[in-house]
Amino acid sequence: MMMKKLNNSAGNCLKGAMEGIDWEMRPGGMLVQKRNTDSPNRSSNRVTSTIKIKVKYGSIYNEIDINSHANFGELKKMLAASTGLHPKDQKLIFKCKERDSKACLDIVGVKDGSEVILIEDIMRQERGFLESRTNASMAKAFKSVLEVTIEVDKLGGQVTALETVIMRGGKVAEKELLNLIELLMSQLIKLDGIMADGEVKSKRKMQVIRVQKYIETLDKLKAQNAIPSSHGAQGTCRAKANGNGNGNGNAAAIRADEFDRAKAKVAGT
């Protein structure tokens, strides 16, 4: 009877102790208490502390107080204030090896009193310099193409106005046509002198085609303008026939002469 009471008492104690406990089944079928990985009493393997390290930059030493768990990227940001070097222009050497910005100090062995060497990333600086020069060059080319485009728009309006007059049977001074061709040639020379790549190059090519078409239109208008109005349609037919023969040769010779004058004018400016 006494033994039975003791067994019941022990069972009640065990039942009470098991209440409120989370259990988990192990692969072997054993029921064990679930491990609490979020317990505030669980100690960390990495103890947080502030360390003082020496950073050598040329002949100068900088002492930096930093969290032992910080990475080299954070160290670079701290060094930027004292050295004036942008973090991306820095290389940090520890134990004869360049360290990645994401690498943690304590993981690679940096301790209190450790020495780190800082050097400038010359190659990156040169790349940055070249990129800035390229960007500046492209910006200048874009501006030049834009200026030519604006001027060609104005000249194109004049071509359209002259074309309207001549196609309606009117006459204009030949010098007016020649001056307009010369101005367009000047813009063509400017476009030829613009060095560009990518989208700017495409825009430059587009303007070259525009200028060439305007010049071709003016050549035709010049031939049309030279036909005496009294000849009417018959004169027009003869002009078209001449355009397929000596007319083209004469127009080409005139354009070459106008191109030389335009080139000399641009060179003079």
Buried (B, 14 or more C-beta within 10 A) or exposed (E): EEEEEEEEEEEEEEEEEEEEEEEEEEEEEEEEEEEEEEEEEEEEEEEEEEBEBEBBBEEEEBEBEBBBBBBBBBBBBBBBEBBEBBBEBBBBBBEEEEBEBEBBBBEBEBEEEBEBBBBBBEEBBEEBEEEEEEEEBBEBBBEBBEEBBEBBEEBBEBBEEBBEEBEEEEEBEEEEBBEBBBBBBBBBBBBEEBEBEEEBBEBBEEBBEBBEEBBEBBBBBBBBBBBEEEEEEEBEEEBBEBBEEEBEEBBEEBBEEBBEBBBEBBEEE
